Amino acid sequence: MVLADSATVETAVMAAFPGVQRRQLRSTGRNLLVAFLGDVLAVTIAITTVVLFMAADLMGGAFVAPGEGVPPAYSVTGFALFWLALLASCRMYDRWFLENRTGMIYRTLRAAVVAVAVVAPVCVLFDMLYLLKPLIVAVPVATVLTIAGRYATVAMLSTLQREYVRQRTLLVGGADSVVGLLTALRRDRSYGLRVAGACITDLDDARKITAHSIPVYGDLKDVAGTALGAGCTAVLVALPLELDPYAMRRLAWELSDNEIELLVAPALPEVAPERVAVLPSGGGPLLHVRAPILTGPQRAIKNALDRLMATLLLILAGPFMLVMAIMIRTTTPGPALFRQTRVGTRGKEFTCYKFRTMVKDADKKRDEIEHLNQHGADGVLFKMKRDPRVTKVGAILRRTSLDELPQLLNVINGTMSMVGPRPPLPREVAGYDDDVRRRLLVKPGMTGLWQVSGRSELSWQESVRLDLNYVDNWSPLLDLRILARTATAVIRGTGAY
């Protein structure tokens, strides 16, 4: 559906989506009410936990000695109201914000920090030190339960009313920019946005968007009217955009008057929110994008923790690894360990260890099945399901990822990390261009975004995108998230073959 006449856009869209906006707003209001009630339940459980701790004398007795200080009922009610007010001040009840899970975690943690930063000094100044112990318990419990409750709320709402959980969004920009943004939104649902249509600057290229089953409603002459007619609660502008700053400001006013959120996607892709800060200036806000962390104290700490974790895991897994080695040696001829040259930090080659999962001399037989490569048309990787060279024991080890346990030795000797890009082969690196070579700026990892996102089922381009995303946006929190998701990926066995 392409509408070239922008004067009739609003009428046409209204006819195409009768009652959508009213249903969208009612549904959003109900969703936010459910989220609020979930937060009330979370803070209630947190307070109950504190009361039980006090009653069990695990925190030094009651809230306060009889006849002294603030009555417990006031303290409990005050904390509950204070916590809900903090969540509201952190924009946890914005109508478009409900399914943005990453932002939700960040804002809840910020509310927890503010709670401690405000209440603790007040307790000291007004001689209410007896409230500090309850605060130490209540804030972490309320934080964890609030985050868990929000996840449960989104899961429940997604099941009950899939169409209106995410916010209907109108994309605005050039056709190529809109297509790129559409791909990113479909790949990552954490934004909490559902694309309803697009307005583009170059209507001649509308087919690039309609090919993705997204209607194009017209050009940029009546974006606010189009968004209103389609029942959208958000407009997402894809930069760069051929629109002068004053026209952009007028668009923001029009959207605000119709209670529609304005979102702007920067032209720099794959940037984690943690790397972006808004700097105030006289001419308007500036976005500061922090450079990737490739060296320094944080990297040194990561390397030390990697080796400590690998050592502990090797000690724990040692007996099981011995059993696996015996199974490999007794079922097929050849060594238990498979040694292969891989490329590590800044192009330095190293020997990577794995349990042997293929028949002896499997590399020499690759030419016979090269034509069956699933990635032969789009990259330099060789992957195929039901590889005839894989042994019966090897198939089990690959499905469970146990064949990679010997790489703990690589982590201990410093050639690999627990989390990082996939370790490439020298022949793969020989085909890298300058952009892809950025994968070599950090140590390869036993696990990474590539593993928790599909492994062998990923295309070459998608594997590269994930690895570059990790290099540019690395943080300790990102490593923790990947390690947490690795357990689920291993259990499911997705892409492991």
ABEGO torsion letter per residue (X at the ends): XBBABAAAAAAAAAAABBGAAAAAAAAAAAAAAAAAAAAAAAAAAAAAAAAAAAAAGAAGEBABBBGBEBBAAAAAAAAAAAAAAAAAAAGAABAAAAABAAAAAAAAAAAAAAAAAAAAAAAAAAGAAAAAAAAAAAAAAAAAAAAAAAAAAAAAAAAABAAAABBBBBBBEBAAAAAAAAAAAAABAAAGBBBAEBBBABAAAAAAAAAAGBBBAEBAABAAAAAAAAGBABBBBBOBBBBBAAAAAAAAAAAAAAGBBBBBBBABBGBBAAABBBBBBAAEBBBBBBBBBABEAAAAAAAAAAAAAAAAAAAAAAAAAAAAAAAAAAABBEBABBBBBBBBBGGBBBBBBBBBABBBGAAAAAAAAAAABAAAAAEABBBBBGBAABBAAAAAAAAAGAAAAAAAAAAAAGABBABEBBBBBAAAAAABBAAAAAAAABBBBABBAAAAAGEAABBAAAAAAAAAAAAAABBAAAAAAAAAAAAAAAAAGBGBX
